Amino acid sequence: MAERGTLTAEHLEQLKSIVGAEYVFTDEESFQKYGRDETENLLFYPEVVVKPRTTEEISAIMRLCHENYIPVTPRGAGTGLSGGALPHLGGVLISTERLNSILEIDERNLQVTTEPGVITEILQTAVREKGLFYPPDPSSRGSCFIGGNIAENSGGPKAVKYGVVRDYVLNLEVVLPTGEVIWTGSNVLKNSTGYNLTQLMVGSEGTLGIVTKIVLRLIPHPKFDLLMLVPFQSLEKAGEAVSAIFRAGFTPSALELVEIDALRIVSAFVDSSAVPLTPDTEAHLIIEVDGNHMETLMAEMEAIAGLLTEYECGEIYFADDAQQKAELWKMRRRVAEAVKIAGYTIEEDTVVPRADLPALIRGVKAIGANYNFHAVCYGHAGDGNLHIRIKKEGTVNSQDDPEVVAGLRDLFALVYDLKGTISGEHGIGLIQKGFMDIVFNETQFRLMRSIKKVFDPHNILNAGKIFDA
Amino acid sequence: MAERGTLTAEHLEQLKSIVGAEYVFTDEESFQKYGRDETENLLFYPEVVVKPRTTEEISAIMRLCHENYIPVTPRGAGTGLSGGALPHLGGVLISTERLNSILEIDERNLQVTTEPGVITEILQTAVREKGLFYPPDPSSRGSCFIGGNIAENSGGPKAVKYGVVRDYVLNLEVVLPTGEVIWTGSNVLKNSTGYNLTQLMVGSEGTLGIVTKIVLRLIPHPKFDLLMLVPFQSLEKAGEAVSAIFRAGFTPSALELVEIDALRIVSAFVDSSAVPLTPDTEAHLIIEVDGNHMETLMAEMEAIAGLLTEYECGEIYFADDAQQKAELWKMRRRVAEAVKIAGYTIEEDTVVPRADLPALIRGVKAIGANYNFHAVCYGHAGDGNLHIRIKKEGTVNSQDDPEVVAGLRDLFALVYDLKGTISGEHGIGLIQKGFMDIVFNETQFRLMRSIKKVFDPHNILNAGKIFDA
């Protein structure tokens, strides 16, 4: 265990001189707000919340904390689902909310340079106005920060066609735990120059550095899209249909699965009576295609619909106009929030090879029955990425319930057997690290811990996330 | 400088007992063959060449060499252009040529699992027979190994639409320099579970481990493609046209630039009289579009052709049938070989943001004039990745000529100013490492050297490539 320093009154004064006294907070309200994220009901107070504005200020904070072995937790918008932003060791919480400028939209090169505290949807809208497209959009895109998306290597519904965050990151300015500042790469589409520090940083959950500038590649925005909702009598059949679509040569721009329980809950929650819920249905697929030629899309959608009849689908609902599409997407995007409120507090983020979704779904149901919890499934079926929400009477946090923990160990063992893994887009953070031994062996842990030490010799930056040092 | 062991007669016996005496070579002919790659005219003799068949054999070799501090150079097909496979420290050369099986084509999940010694084109053909597509195809695809492609993070002409090798690698089995064997990830499309060891391995040029199994994602093969050759009176105008195509919302499946000198040389070399070379031309663009709907492609090609008239292009040649397409691609693929034979021995692999190609091209010509060498440019213009072949009378290897080295330093400084970098797809290897200080500072070097040390504490595996430890 590394040495751990204590935050003193003198350190507080130094923090104030770095960022200005008005951006240093030690009040109860700030601790309540910055001590949580969207992960279950966990709360940890930091010792101080600071809100720097610049790379240089973050660098100065890190130098101070590095020299004094003070724990630092970086935080975006706090929408994370694995506890990555929770200040579980106290110390200094650095909010990136004031680094919130889009610095340049480079229309010549189809790139955008942004600070990390920009809300993902604001970034998407800004580039959309130039006809450009930044596809990765987690369900929380209306509130999450692009910096947090990079920390967790977020995905979202478009990933099935367009890839995840890591596929768009070209270059990052990063403040290292020592306070040093580097760029990880270059603003180019191809790079075989040295080790890929950019990709090492993406998805490292704020444990290797604090990202302060981001260069993303963009693509031309597709002109049209079509959307449909397809009911299935059997959840497994829905899962089988997913891989059939790809095997037939189609690549939808979204291919989401929502189990009927989840859809009923969210449907009431957002009052989306416009979207029909067929009786005798176990699950729905939401399928979108996009492109620049409407006729091509119509033909594709028809061909996919034809294929689905082989998997016992019910009557297909086509979202006809922009409003119906928005309605349907709103429902999908708010599933997690709605089912959480309905008592499904534990969210898992399993991912398996696409064709093994039916096996995963069967496994989830069996494991739930064994360990006395109820699970609803939804998520990015096209990627094999299934979110599983768990409700167990009397349970608030998964960490506290031995039966839930045992069930999750069975679930992750199944996922590993299927050549999948624990997290597809939410990260490991604080709450999943106890399961990492299921998918990593001692050699892999040694490599990751040693890499952490290369970047953070004093183990101060988001220490104890992903794994214990 | 780390300790360095000597290969003894006893070690040779141990190597024979690991792989079988018939796969251990110390003859002159083997040293001549395995002492070279396609990089200029460099030759370094290893002390022994071994040809293992399995992961276990490679692991045993690495344990032996790790314990005895013996340098090891891993080698694919030896088609590299940066000297990555050259055994410049002597020691053991491990050829992966016998790990040459495609292990599984998973049509359910659109994945392939292969050994590293499979020729890239053979892999592409095998998956094509199942209607699947593995897009990255370096010009050397007919002879290079997929393992080497992973070591260098290769690209090729399709990268502009489909991405480079790293975009297709899901999971790798790797023998570490210590002899330990790990898998770097999972067989899934999205992964936020721990540090991205897979992407750290891709492009690490055989310095962090020897890849022994590879899981690649595949995509449905597009049904149709169209190809055209477009002459430009001005090289710069051709460069400007490239970014205009993307700004207009098109994403060609290939967008190559070839300067007229290079095209004349290769045209004579392969006797491609079928492809017309217009007079008063400085450069050509080769433009391909692909997709599943021929009418859409025809409309796209026409629209692109229309756009190009604004950039003073000459008469466009449309490759009408499969044979004309093959002829044109053959010409493009053999440019490097042809110009090398014509005396352009030094190949650079610069990459800049796409719209800055004209600035790079102007710079190349000016630098060549300053330092008395002649340069021809060609490459993957759509990615901003320009290969520059240099010919200087009386020069054989770039390392030997101070004027060439000074000119290259100017060139890379320009590239860095344009926010580009030294290598887009060939790697740094042995011959570019002297220029790394132009694009990396001491902090970045420290991180990379420390990561190398995490994986290879005795600094034996491809030591002295990319950077000195």
Interface residues (C-beta under 8 A of the other chain):
Chain A: D106 E107 R108 N109 L110 Q111 G131 E152 N153 S154 G155 A159 V160 G163 V164 R166 D167 N171 L176 E180 I182 G185 S186 N187 V188 L189 K190 N191 S192 T193 G194 Y195 N196 L197 Q199 L200 V202 G203 S204 L208 I219 P220 S243 F246 R247 G249 F250 T251 N292 H293 T296 A299 D349 V351 V352 P353 R354 A355 D356 H380 D383 G384 N385 K419 G420 T421 I422 S423 G424 E425 H426 G427 I428 M436 V439 F440 N441 T443 Q444 L447 M448 S450 I451 V454 F455 I466 F467
Chain B: D106 E107 R108 N109 L110 Q111 G131 E152 N153 S154 G155 A159 V160 G163 V164 R166 D167 N171 L176 E180 I182 G185 S186 N187 V188 L189 K190 N191 S192 T193 G194 Y195 N196 L197 Q199 L200 V202 G203 S204 L208 I219 P220 S243 F246 R247 G249 F250 T251 N292 H293 T296 A299 D349 V351 V352 P353 R354 A355 D356 H380 D383 G384 N385 K419 G420 T421 I422 S423 G424 E425 H426 G427 I428 M436 V439 F440 N441 T443 Q444 L447 M448 S450 I451 V454 F455 I466 F467
